[in-house]
Amino acid sequence: MAKIGIPRTLAYFLYYPLWKTFFEDLNHEIVISPPTTRAILDAGVKEAVNDACIPIKLYHGHVAYLADKADYIFCPRLVSVRKHGDFGTETFCPKFLGLPDMIRFGIDHLPEIIDTRVDLKKGKKELFNVFCEIGSQIGNTHEEIKRAFSKALKVQKQFDNLLYQEILPPEAMDIVFNHKPAQVSHDNCDLTIAIIGYPYVLYDSYINAGLIRLLEKENVKILTQDMLSDKTMNRQAKTLPKSLFWYFSNRAVYGGLHFMARPDVDGIIHVTAFACGPDSLVDRMVEIEARRRRGMPYLSIAVDEHTGEAGVRTRIEAFLDMLRYRRDKI
Ligand code: SF4
């Protein structure tokens, strides 16, 4: 039995159910870093290259936390998770592609890294091949891997279905793993806001200064692009002359386009990461479409290592006041 270290950031927010189930079914122990803290962020800032975006710095901090607690660090090289369709040029952002090398050469005394390349464009069986490679690296047999893979897919599907019922990923994980009841009531909500952005920014309450908690306290129903099925996403992709190159950026754009066409959505907030190259395009694309073409209220919030709750709260409160004033005036 090995201890597998999983950083609680980046793709964790969407794929942890798959990974956790797979490793645990193979009788390995998961060691997961805690939710982001100031100490983790500071460690990441120290370990990562200066010009990295804040999520990549954070990833370094989470890995540094796990360095002496696990036998392996799970850091798959995420290239593409689209299996088919018109997404021939789409990949994860280049920082994801180089992530295993960045941590290997950036952080001292790391245990072995599981850095299997995930490129699902290669064909239908590629996901299974990926898990075979991971399982073999940690000493499991083909039969064990096959069984664990099948169970992991089922749990991931259960998680995805909860997202499609408009449950946020952290709550969906609680439902799947801690058997919490799926109680989501929006009876008291008088506004619906779509928040778009990268999952590792939207669902990390430290880095976004508690944005989701703040909106919930203000009786806002929250929607995010991760609650949309692949079919809905693909429909939006077809409305564009060309998609971007980067997977998570495309999801944010498709989500923004979808929500701005929905009459039940009062406004859109884009949470963007400081020093993110792809986000400068995402932000302009969605903003132009929302404000100029659709008349949809739009707020962009950039987060970095200095983002504070007071600054975010002030902007959110002003945005909500404007939305309520606008609604009551119409
Ligand atoms: S998409 Fe942007 S925020 Fe995400 S890892 Fe790449 S550069 Fe960083």
Residues whose N, C-alpha, C, O or C-beta is under 5 A from the ligand:
A	BS01	SF4	C53 P55 C93 K95 A273 A275 C276 G277 P278
